[in-house]
C-alpha cells in the first residue's frame, strides 16, 4: 500500500493544500511551514485510534476573523492495496491516475489503477466546546446532504501503517509496537509465553508473601488495629501483586534493559536518547520486514535525537524496507537518504504555506547534476534565502565578515542566520560563476529566495552566466570594477598589518 495524494482543508495551520506523494517522501523546509501538521493529518486518517477521543480544538483552522463553519477535512488517496485490502474495501474502490492520485477520467484511463479515498472530517463548536469527528469514504458520501459512509474500525485497523513517535520503545503492553510484532509473528507462542510469565510472577510473589520475615512483620502490623477493626486474622490474608495483579498491569510495569559496556544492564531510558530513537525506528523496520504487504512508515522530525551517521543509516533502512517511507526532518543527513525527486520542501510565503517538488528528470546527466547541486543545498533546507557565491573561499570570506560584524554591533540585521540566509557555492576549489545558474534553477524550484554575489575582476570579459543570473535571481550584486572578493576583504587594511598577519599564519 502507498499514499498517493493528500488533500488538507482547514486543518491546523493549513487553509488548503494538495500534495502528490512520490513513492517515498521526505519533507523538510522552513519552520512553521507544516511538517508536523502534515504528519498529524495523515495520523487522523490512517491511525484507527485517532477518533476514539474527543475532537482536539487545535486541529481546527480558525483565523480570528473567520466565522466559516465548514468541516475540517483531510483526504488521503491509497493505491497498491493488494488483494486482501481490495477485497475488504471492494464496495469503496475507485480508479485513479497512478502518477497524480487524481480520480481517473477518460483521458488518463490507460494509466488507471484501483484505490480508495479515506477522509477525516471534524466539526467543532467553540462556544459549547463540543464536536465530532470521523473517517469516511468520499466515494460513498455526500457532504452537501450530510450523508457519510463511515469507515469501520476493522477496515481502518487493516491498513498497514506504522507511525514512529516519541513513545517508549520495546513495550510489551497492548499498544506497543513490539507487542504487535510478537502477536503477528507467533500468536500461540506469545500466549504461551505470557501465561508462563503470569504463572511465574504469581509463584514468585506468593513465595515472597509466605517468607517468615514477611509474615512476622505483617502479623505485627495486623495486631496493631486491622485485626480488631476489619477482621483480618493473620498474614495469610495478605499477598503481594504486581500493580493490580492483572496481566496488562504487569506488562506495563516491565521495561526493557540493555547491557552495553561495563555498566551492565540498564533501562533503555538510561542509555541515552540516541539508542531510544534507533530502537523506535528499528521496531518499525522490523514490522515492515515481517508484514506480507508493504507497510507505510510515517515519522515526524526524524533524526532529531540521532547523530549524523545514525540518522542517515536508519533513514536508508526505512527507505529500502518500507512499502513507503514518509518522514519529516530538520537534518540534511536524512534527506540524503532519499532521491532528489522524493524531497518536498515546505515554505511560508505571504502568510500561506506552500509545497515545492523537483520535476522528474529522465537523462542520466541531469540526475547526476541535480544530485550534486542538491548536496550543496542540504544545509540550507530550513533557510528562507540562499546567497549564491562563486566558490568555497567566497563563502568563508563573506561568512567571516558577517559573523564578525554581528559580534561587533550585536545588530540582528547583521546576522545571516537571524535573517534565514545561507551562503552556498559550487563544490570544489575552482568554483566559478558559470555554475551558478544551475544551482539557482534548482533553488528556485525548491522555493528558496535566491540572491547572488559575483566578482568583477575582468572588465570587458563578463561571463554570459552573469546575464542569465540577472534574469533569475531576486537580487544580483556585482562587485566594483577590477574587484574580486579576495581584494575586497583586505581593501583599506594597512600593508604592514597584512604582512604581520601573513607571517603569523
Steps between C-alpha positions, in 0.01 A plus 500: 500500500611857442369851551461663158334833579410714802241777510494713815230758560454717809723278715733657756716755312377393156222690329533283191772281352528212255811289479594227253699246699790323327590135563692617807494851642713711730361838606734779604497876488435818690372506859120521537452383141303187591729202553337379820152604386539278192590199714213569738264527202610154387461371854139621519413294192721193531525439876184318619547651848475859374121526538463319832548816705322833471580753229816697564406870464854572379432287191248755374625775270329808638647845432384774735287672234360178348147387587488226236346182641632271225620156597864432566607238244805285430461273197756230421512294180643149538625286211668157464266356762569134433244222462394479864432872542328526162266220606430658839437846350342383174182708542701822527761457227554758225741535208783752523781634287811324632722806448289768669255310719211688340177324407542342158320647200463388140820686416722315748312171521795315350709580809222430749522274805261395774524682830298656777448844650464549874402834649528619858236762579446703813259765616544693821293763680729739684220654708379168641834314483335210322573325176520175314742338257511190288660337194282424197517396136451806273393272214192398699439825688311820422612787727238739356225263609671412826536135397828326585599137470737460790796264501471226759761429765583166336557666163727767647697251709567295185702785345874416519625823657765555766565836671838567659437721801660595830327234710723254693653226289495119539170506687309178575172674582210467258572819301875435469660443160701206637181341635336524157812354338493206743130441440541504123804271506366220723167563679489163677863529603434845646196373693707215642784733600260744670333215689838374620597853604175549694538162675863566590431850635208380713712214630784737584278754676320218684830356620610846611172557686548173693859565607542501879654847510200636309228317694652597837499869406147479360370332817637788706321751276172303511509477880525880513139574403395341171411168671255668735352751256478293183529139607829432323619191686866460408763540228345221293226747401754733334687435177708716268420559134657687211286816487137379494595142421378507140710399202464844340632670814793260514591566136479876556744464788754297303757726336789399272857504629809465283857404586747730324859520620610446858200669660287188473128493430343847514149610400481623141398846621834517688703411192446834327263647243700374201446134589132562575450664162685224314289235673177684411597506134623140519160385628331655198755343264452158659121534469538593132726202433259266675188623321376321190387824332689828471485700823479879487737638765442859611737692729512863614824693559695185424863517610454780754637281779753314284855578400580564135608147404220326691232724352618439143539124550159452663336718234655283228376184673149643516522606136591154371285298743166677518239470231507880522699723734360845586732695728532862607836625615726792579817298434675508160629145559145364495425680173818352353349152539222588253506567127478868393154442351376374837576828680207732571611837634248697704504880514292790626444791260272798567337310785421192289657157519642368176647168387781465246617190313760453229361378167604162364830477310549214256857543371796374702699824476206697635458265794869515588505880477189526717651274764822706508312830523261373765796390711601867526149602604443239772640719777269783387172303492351685797623843385280749319768649273814366335775731383699345217874564495767397252701266722571366851751778571226755435278320751777509760574867435147637499399271786789616718425864416132466595585311819752757619269788409223347711736441793611862478158664465263239651247616241264223375507632143874420491437132582449264207327226707266752664379601155465144371791534257746228402809548283536236226775439244579235238714212629872482436777754527445653157133600531406757240207715398416268210370240746268733688199502260453123546499541879265797472256302286469214747489741795207686347313175432542409867346830608809689615540874467820521295762773492853498359831684541762481222846643446584761236876460469506466119326806349398454139495122538171457679388137513161437329392326820480839671227612261316172549516541878367854475183365341454226760583626848322767702825687567839490325798682651797558268814625674664824376717492188828308537390362836479143624391400847859424603599860425182649642553336838843658550434836336598779737705275729853642548774303326695460822199335666460263204867400515477432873191289447656296221814440709286390795306257283 
